[in-house]
Amino acid sequence: NPGAIENPYNNIDDDCNPQTLDDDLDQDGFILEFDCNDNDPLINPGAIENPYNNIDDDCNPQTLDDDLDQDGFILEFDCNDNDPLINPDAIEIPNNDIDEDCNGEDDTTSIFELEKTAISFFPNPANQFIHFKLGSSTEMNYHIYDLTGKRLKQGKFQESISVTDLETGIYLLKVYSSKNGESQSFLFVRN
């Protein structure tokens, strides 16, 4: 009857007034069956999802709102939400101008001093050999470890070390003095 209150979504014109809405209350063109928020015309299946606003703008729970690269880290902790290889759990690759582990810097480990002996190596990443330049003739040894700590190679430090027997990955190279045991470690990548 005309004095009744319209009860939305019951498909009945309770108040006998065709102007009173029974469905699509926000008038965005989508009835409640398809519209996940019938009180907001900006939220409907035809809307574009706006990432990082904690709202399902397009009424599709499969559309990502955060962690767009699906690496398990939301934008608050992920310094690049468009690349799943860059996140706080990633392994930093030194000297590539990319902050893989989101700590705010790209590690550099190719030049260091051991017993006041400057040592540099190249290339990094390496395919067949790592080549070294030493600032002195101090006798040194080396160990190469995988990231689990397993020693894979060792020997007397030379101008070049073959890495062809290593799998593709990231390795730790420890160089130490034969004289006093002082050491320095750094990472390298085997392509």
C-alpha positions in Angstrom: 0.0 0.0 0.0 1.2 3.6 -0.5 1.9 4.0 3.2 4.2 1.0 3.4 8.0 1.2 3.7 9.8 -0.2 0.6 11.8 -3.3 1.5 14.7 -3.4 -0.9 15.6 -6.6 -2.8 12.3 -8.4 -2.4 11.0 -7.8 -6.0 7.8 -6.3 -4.6 6.7 -2.6 -4.9 5.9 -2.4 -1.2 5.0 1.3 -1.2 3.2 1.3 -4.6 5.7 3.9 -5.9 7.6 2.8 -9.0 10.2 5.6 -8.3 11.3 3.9 -5.1 14.2 1.6 -5.8 13.9 -2.0 -5.0 17.3 -3.1 -6.4 20.5 -1.3 -7.7 20.1 1.3 -4.9 23.3 3.0 -5.9 22.1 3.2 -9.5 25.4 2.1 -11.1 23.6 -0.3 -13.5 24.3 -3.5 -11.5 21.7 -5.3 -9.4 22.7 -6.6 -5.9 23.2 -10.1 -7.3 26.3 -8.9 -9.2 27.1 -5.7 -7.3 29.3 -6.4 -4.1 28.4 -2.9 -2.7 25.0 -1.6 -3.7 25.5 1.5 -1.6 28.5 2.9 -3.6 28.2 3.5 -7.4 32.0 3.4 -7.7 32.1 -0.2 -6.7 30.7 -2.6 -9.2 31.7 -5.3 -11.7 32.4 -2.7 -14.4 34.8 -0.7 -12.2 38.6 -0.8 -12.5 40.4 -2.2 -9.5 42.5 0.4 -7.7 45.4 -1.5 -6.0 46.4 -0.9 -2.4 43.1 0.7 -1.2 41.8 -2.5 0.6 38.5 -2.3 -1.4 37.2 -4.8 -3.9 36.4 -2.1 -6.5 35.6 -4.5 -9.3 33.6 -7.0 -7.2 36.1 -9.7 -8.3 38.0 -11.3 -5.4 40.5 -12.8 -7.9 41.7 -9.3 -8.9 44.7 -8.5 -6.7 44.5 -5.4 -4.5 48.0 -5.9 -2.9 51.0 -8.1 -3.4 50.5 -7.7 -7.2 53.6 -9.8 -8.0 52.4 -12.6 -5.7 55.7 -13.1 -3.9 54.0 -13.2 -0.5 54.9 -9.6 0.6 52.4 -6.8 0.6 53.6 -3.4 -0.7 54.3 -2.2 2.9 57.2 -4.6 3.0 58.0 -5.2 -0.7 60.2 -2.5 -2.3 59.0 -3.6 -5.8 55.5 -5.1 -6.0 55.9 -5.7 -9.8 58.7 -8.2 -9.6 58.4 -11.4 -7.6 62.2 -11.8 -7.5 62.5 -8.6 -5.4 61.3 -8.9 -1.8 62.7 -9.1 1.7 63.5 -12.8 1.4 65.3 -12.5 -1.9 69.1 -13.1 -2.1 71.0 -9.9 -2.8 73.1 -10.1 -6.0 76.0 -7.7 -5.5 77.0 -4.9 -7.9 73.9 -5.0 -10.2 72.3 -1.7 -9.1 69.2 -3.6 -7.9 68.1 -3.9 -4.3 66.8 -7.5 -4.4 66.3 -7.9 -0.6 64.6 -4.6 0.0 67.2 -3.5 2.6 67.7 -0.1 0.9 71.0 -0.8 -0.9 72.7 -2.9 -3.5 75.5 -4.9 -1.9 79.0 -4.3 -3.3 81.5 -7.0 -2.5 84.0 -7.1 -5.4 86.8 -5.1 -3.9 88.1 -5.5 -0.4 91.3 -5.4 1.6 93.0 -8.3 3.2 96.3 -7.6 5.1 96.2 -4.2 3.3 96.1 -6.1 0.0 93.5 -4.8 -2.4 91.7 -7.6 -4.2 89.3 -7.2 -7.1 87.5 -9.8 -9.1 85.5 -9.9 -12.3 83.2 -10.8 -14.0 80.3 -11.0 -11.6 78.2 -12.9 -12.7 80.7 -15.4 -14.0 80.3 -18.1 -16.6 83.6 -19.9 -16.8 86.3 -18.2 -14.6 86.6 -15.6 -11.9 89.6 -13.4 -12.5 91.5 -11.6 -9.7 93.8 -8.7 -9.4 95.9 -8.6 -6.3 97.6 -5.6 -4.9 100.5 -7.6 -3.5 102.1 -11.1 -3.8 100.7 -12.3 -0.4 100.1 -16.1 -0.5 96.4 -16.8 -0.1 94.0 -19.7 -0.2 90.3 -19.8 -1.1 87.2 -21.8 -0.3 83.9 -21.7 -2.3 80.7 -22.5 -0.4 77.1 -22.9 -1.6 74.4 -20.9 0.3 73.8 -23.8 2.7 77.4 -23.6 3.9 78.7 -26.7 2.1 82.3 -26.3 0.9 82.4 -27.1 -2.8 86.0 -26.0 -3.8 89.2 -25.0 -2.2 92.8 -24.3 -3.2 95.6 -21.9 -3.5 94.5 -18.5 -4.6 95.3 -17.9 -8.3 94.7 -15.2 -10.8 91.8 -17.2 -12.2 89.5 -19.8 -10.6 87.4 -22.0 -12.8 83.7 -22.0 -11.9 82.5 -24.3 -14.8 81.9 -27.2 -12.4 79.5 -25.1 -10.3 75.7 -25.1 -11.0 74.0 -21.8 -11.8 73.5 -20.0 -8.5 74.9 -17.7 -5.8 78.1 -18.7 -4.0 80.3 -17.5 -1.2 84.0 -17.1 -1.9 86.2 -16.9 1.2 89.8 -15.7 0.6 92.2 -16.1 3.5 95.9 -15.4 4.2 98.1 -18.5 4.4 100.3 -16.5 6.8 97.9 -15.4 9.5 94.5 -16.8 8.6 92.9 -13.4 8.2 90.0 -13.8 5.7 87.4 -11.9 3.7 84.3 -13.4 2.2 82.1 -12.2 -0.6 79.3 -13.4 -2.9 79.4 -14.1 -6.6 76.9 -15.4 -9.1 77.5 -18.3 -11.4 75.5 -18.0 -14.7 
